[in-house]
Amino acid sequence: MAKSELRPLVKLRSTGGTGFTYVTRKNRRNNPERMVLRKYDPVLRRYVDFREER
């Protein structure tokens, strides 16, 4: 069974300048714009915004 293109893998890169990334899936139909999530950056040891990169 093939993976759906409706839920592609996206990389979330830290805005803290550390280069740390998370990898997740998103639903293109519900969220067509780029994702921004507030997650923990272990390099900075605090919560920062992570933005989707393409």
Buried (B, 14 or more C-beta within 10 A) or exposed (E): EEEEEEBEEBEBBBEBEEEBEBEBEBEEEEEEEEEEEEEEBEEEEEEBBBBBEE
